[in-house]
Structures are given as structure tokens and as C-alpha cells.
Amino acid sequence: MRNRFLLALAILSASVTGAHAQTSTWTIDPAHSSINFEVRHLSVSNVHGSLSGVKGTVVYDEKDITKSSVQATADTATVSTNNEKRDTHLKSPDFFDVTKNPQLSFKSTSLSNSGGKLTLTGDLTLGGVTKTVTLDVDGPAPPQTDKQGKTRSGFSASGKLSRTDFNFGPKFGEAVISNAVKFSIDIEIDKQ
């Protein structure tokens, strides 16, 4: 009787351990991750820019990807459009206000999978204003393990936001800067 009880405990322990093994934690690699954006200027051309200093954590549920989650930040002082004067203006209180808001942040609230197409929804905080945004996700890439035993993966996401929702650049009307901002995110993650 005692041996059966011990065997049952061993099986239960193995099944609980196996269930936990389905979830893994990954850290975003800032050196290989970035946010890119595009906004229409004067209704005649697109201005492209980027943000770096992306950091955060991905909790990946291998059994059910919709139970996975993402938390990330990016340093607003890294904004770059390859024009020093414009970049200085973007860092000012007219836009990012990097002194007051040194980071933007994202925390996922849901992830859906419809026919293999992933959609990530979450709360984006930009300039002290938090709103829900939805991203189309491409990935995650199949994990790769290097010679040192480090396992990496990655994914991309894209979406669109309304800058007026975030009170971003309120001094500048639609005729000067489009309200719609397209963005894409490329993330490399390291398994912990």
C-alpha cells in the first residue's frame, strides 16, 4: 500500500513539473530590438524614425501561446529620425518630453490566435497617457541555440496608433503631422 502511495506521489510530482515546463521566461535583448515609426508630414512625405533601448520580459506558454504575455519599455531619449534639429524637437515637451517621460511602456492584456494569425492587445503608456493598442504579430521564430548554449528567438509586430489619443504633439494639426502613426517592432529574446 505504501509503495502505491509513493508511486502516486511520484507521478503527481512529475505531472506538475511537466505542466510548469510548458511556460518559459525570455528577456528582450536591447542590442537586437527596436521600434520603428512612420508619420506623414505636410501630407506630402513620410518621416521615418526609431526608438531603441527596448527592454522587458516575454512569458511564453508553449502549450497555449494565447496565454503568453509581454512587458516592455523603450527609452524615449533614443528617438532618432536622422535629423538632429527634428530629434531635439521630438525630445522636447512638444512631443516625448523625455525629461518628464524617459520611457514608454507596453504591457499585454491578451493574445489571440485566429487561424495562425496572432494579435497582441495591451496598454501602451506614451507621454504619461495610457491607451489600448492592438498589434499584428509575426512569429515567434523557431528557437536557435548557439555554441555557448544560449537559446534565442524573436518576433515582429506592427500596428497603428492615433497620436491625438495620447495627446502627442497637440500643437500640430493634421495638416502638419498626420494623426495616424504606423509603427513596427522587432524583438530578439533570450531564454532564461
C-alpha positions as CSV (number, residue, x, y, z in Angstrom):
1,M,0.0,0.0,0.0
2,R,2.8,2.4,1.0
3,N,4.6,1.7,-2.3
4,R,1.5,2.6,-4.3
5,F,1.1,5.8,-2.4
6,L,4.7,6.7,-3.1
7,L,4.3,5.8,-6.8
8,A,1.2,8.0,-7.0
9,L,3.1,10.9,-5.4
10,A,5.9,10.5,-7.8
11,I,3.5,10.5,-10.8
12,L,1.7,13.6,-9.4
13,S,5.0,15.3,-8.9
14,A,6.2,14.5,-12.4
15,S,2.9,15.8,-14.0
16,V,3.0,19.0,-12.0
17,T,6.7,19.6,-13.0
18,G,5.8,18.8,-16.6
19,A,3.0,21.4,-16.5
20,H,5.3,24.1,-15.3
21,A,7.8,23.2,-18.0
22,Q,5.3,24.4,-20.6
23,T,6.0,28.1,-19.7
24,S,9.3,29.7,-20.1
25,T,10.6,33.2,-19.5
26,W,12.6,35.2,-22.0
27,T,14.4,38.5,-21.7
28,I,14.3,41.1,-24.5
29,D,17.8,41.8,-25.9
30,P,18.1,45.6,-26.3
31,A,21.1,45.3,-28.7
32,H,18.9,43.4,-31.2
33,S,15.5,45.1,-30.7
34,S,14.0,48.3,-31.9
35,I,10.8,50.3,-32.5
36,N,10.4,52.0,-35.9
37,F,7.7,54.5,-36.8
38,E,6.4,56.4,-39.8
39,V,4.3,59.5,-39.9
40,R,3.1,61.7,-42.8
41,H,4.4,65.2,-42.9
42,L,2.5,68.1,-44.6
43,S,0.5,65.4,-46.4
44,V,3.4,65.1,-48.9
45,S,6.1,62.8,-47.4
46,N,6.7,60.2,-44.8
47,V,9.1,60.8,-41.9
48,H,10.7,57.6,-40.5
49,G,12.2,57.2,-37.1
50,S,13.2,54.8,-34.4
51,L,13.5,54.2,-30.7
52,S,16.0,51.9,-29.0
53,G,16.8,50.8,-25.5
54,V,14.0,48.3,-25.7
55,K,13.9,46.1,-22.6
56,G,11.4,43.7,-21.0
57,T,10.2,40.2,-20.5
58,V,8.2,37.7,-22.5
59,V,6.5,34.8,-20.7
60,Y,5.9,32.1,-23.4
61,D,3.4,29.4,-22.9
62,E,4.5,26.6,-25.3
63,K,1.3,24.7,-24.9
64,D,-1.1,27.6,-25.5
65,I,0.5,30.7,-27.0
66,T,-2.6,32.8,-26.2
67,K,-1.6,32.5,-22.5
68,S,1.8,34.2,-23.2
69,S,2.5,37.8,-22.2
70,V,4.8,40.7,-22.9
71,Q,6.0,43.6,-20.8
72,A,8.4,46.1,-22.4
73,T,9.9,49.6,-22.2
74,A,11.8,51.8,-24.6
75,D,14.0,54.8,-23.8
76,T,12.4,58.0,-25.3
77,A,15.7,59.9,-25.4
78,T,16.9,57.4,-28.1
79,V,14.3,58.8,-30.6
80,S,16.1,59.3,-34.0
81,T,14.9,60.5,-37.4
82,N,18.4,61.1,-38.7
83,N,17.9,64.9,-38.3
84,E,19.4,66.4,-35.2
85,K,17.1,69.5,-35.1
86,R,14.0,67.4,-35.5
87,D,15.2,64.9,-32.9
88,T,15.8,67.6,-30.4
89,H,12.3,68.9,-31.0
90,L,10.8,65.4,-30.6
91,K,12.6,65.1,-27.2
92,S,11.0,68.4,-26.1
93,P,7.8,68.9,-24.1
94,D,6.0,69.3,-27.5
95,F,6.3,65.6,-28.1
96,F,8.1,62.9,-26.0
97,D,9.1,65.3,-23.1
98,V,12.0,62.9,-22.3
99,T,12.8,64.7,-19.0
100,K,9.4,64.0,-17.6
101,N,8.7,60.8,-19.5
102,P,12.0,58.9,-20.0
103,Q,10.3,55.7,-21.1
104,L,7.3,54.5,-23.0
105,S,5.9,51.2,-21.8
106,F,3.7,48.3,-23.1
107,K,2.0,45.6,-21.0
108,S,0.0,43.0,-22.9
109,T,-3.5,42.2,-21.8
110,S,-4.4,39.5,-24.3
111,L,-3.1,37.5,-27.2
112,S,-5.4,35.8,-29.7
113,N,-4.7,33.3,-32.4
114,S,-7.1,33.1,-35.3
115,G,-6.1,30.7,-38.0
116,G,-2.4,31.1,-37.1
117,K,-2.6,34.9,-37.1
118,L,-1.6,36.3,-33.8
119,T,-3.0,39.6,-32.4
120,L,-1.5,41.1,-29.3
121,T,-3.5,43.7,-27.3
122,G,-2.1,45.7,-24.5
123,D,-1.8,49.0,-22.7
124,L,0.7,51.5,-24.2
125,T,1.9,54.4,-22.0
126,L,3.3,57.3,-24.1
127,G,3.8,60.7,-22.6
128,G,2.1,59.8,-19.4
129,V,-1.1,58.7,-21.2
130,T,-2.2,55.0,-21.3
131,K,-4.3,53.6,-24.1
132,T,-5.1,50.2,-25.5
133,V,-3.3,49.3,-28.8
134,T,-3.5,46.2,-30.9
135,L,-0.6,44.7,-32.8
136,D,-0.3,42.1,-35.5
137,V,2.4,39.6,-34.6
138,D,4.7,37.8,-36.9
139,G,6.5,34.9,-35.1
140,P,7.8,33.8,-32.8
141,A,10.7,32.4,-34.8
142,P,11.8,28.9,-34.1
143,P,14.3,29.0,-31.2
144,Q,18.0,28.8,-32.0
145,T,20.7,27.6,-29.6
146,D,24.3,28.9,-30.0
147,K,27.6,27.2,-29.2
148,Q,27.5,28.7,-25.7
149,G,24.1,27.1,-25.0
150,K,22.1,30.4,-25.2
151,T,18.7,29.9,-26.8
152,R,17.2,32.8,-28.7
153,S,14.0,33.6,-30.6
154,G,12.3,36.7,-31.9
155,F,9.2,38.2,-33.3
156,S,8.0,41.3,-35.1
157,A,4.8,43.2,-34.5
158,S,3.1,46.1,-36.3
159,G,0.2,48.4,-35.7
160,K,-1.1,51.9,-35.9
161,L,-2.0,54.5,-33.3
162,S,-3.6,57.9,-33.1
163,R,-1.3,60.5,-31.7
164,T,-4.2,62.6,-30.5
165,D,-5.3,59.6,-28.3
166,F,-2.1,60.1,-26.4
167,N,-2.1,64.0,-26.6
168,F,1.1,63.7,-28.5
169,G,2.2,66.8,-30.4
170,P,-1.1,68.6,-29.7
171,K,0.2,71.9,-31.1
172,F,0.5,70.4,-34.5
173,G,-2.7,69.8,-36.6
174,E,-3.4,67.0,-39.1
175,A,-2.3,69.3,-42.0
176,V,1.2,69.4,-40.5
177,I,1.6,66.0,-38.9
178,S,-0.7,63.1,-39.7
179,N,-2.7,61.8,-36.7
180,A,-2.0,58.2,-37.8
181,V,1.4,56.9,-36.8
182,K,2.4,53.5,-38.2
183,F,4.9,51.5,-36.2
184,S,6.7,48.2,-36.3
185,I,8.6,46.4,-33.5
186,D,11.4,43.9,-33.9
187,I,12.3,41.9,-30.8
188,E,15.0,39.4,-30.1
189,I,14.5,37.4,-26.9
190,D,16.9,35.2,-24.8
191,K,15.6,32.3,-22.9
192,Q,16.3,32.4,-19.1
